[in-house]
Amino acid sequence: MSVDTGTAAARHAATPAAGGETANAQVQLTGSGRPEDHIVAGNGPRPTAGRGKVVVRVEAAGVSFAEVQMLQHLHPFPPKFPFVPGYDLVGRIVGTGDNVTGWTTGDRVAAMPRHGAWQQYVEVPAASLAAVPEHLDAAVAVSLITNGVTAYQMLHRQTALAAGSTVLVHGASGGVGTLLTQLAVHAQLHVIGTASPAKHPAVRALGAQPLDYRTDDLAAAVRELAPDGVDAVFDHIGGRGLDAGWAMLADGGTLVSFDSSVAGYRPGQWFRPHVPALRRTAARWIARKLHLTRGRRQSMYYVKPGDDFRTDLAALYRLVDEGVLSPEIAGRHRLAEAPAAVRALLDGATVGKHVLIP
């Protein structure tokens, strides 16, 4: 369902309803299983701002693969059920606690609380906030918080690629992949992007050469396009996929692992999907120190708040204004439609980022 998220609506949202507003529309994740069974809309109390914190009225909250992992209790260090999910948000400050400096009521901000964003009002630490331009559509702005900063930092902080280099982007039609592909093309890199065949036109439109990720010998298909190997692989699958990605690297290339598939794991095995990436990264770090990798290296990436986060998010917002980035919004949903948004993500039927509009 499309919802107006323009500036006028956002400013209206900064003002509580007449007579005070105590209800807080929210979505809770109640257990492991199907989104239709365990993602439940309701109401909770409106939070107040504690020391060093602010209360934000949410304009848009992102739907990400982290919620899929949490739904199956396969996310590292998961909250206990029931809880309010939601990794990132854009909104406006409606209350500040003691010892808050640099922010005031009415400021438009971005935050990445990792969970808790799927509600109308959220209490977040003031130190974790980043500024959001007034003119920017809320759904576009939120799509750049976790996904955009992940893409930007993997490309510009995890690697150092010269123009003309070739990179492989797994999941090039996803929330991170669409942005990473656009950023890489803007950096004058040749991009090979994996996606299902139905999404190949979308990947090609982003400027990448699409490949079916289910190809029997993906490494051979990549070598046909890059006979000497690729200069970087960005992998969101993990497990044995990291071995294939390592084999595709050219000498001196970089493999960046930024997530792990939870397919095949039982709900509740919250850390096991991530062990293969940790083990392989450690083994290849040792091999690199022993000069056994032909200059290749593997790293694990995890987005986190801080000064670099704020700097890079601001850069992304400028790139949108300049027309370099055009985030793909797969759907805008009301809070009650959160199960359908997560189902769409699970089924892999869409391109880009799903967003909730409280």
Disulfide bonds with the S-S distance in Angstrom:
none
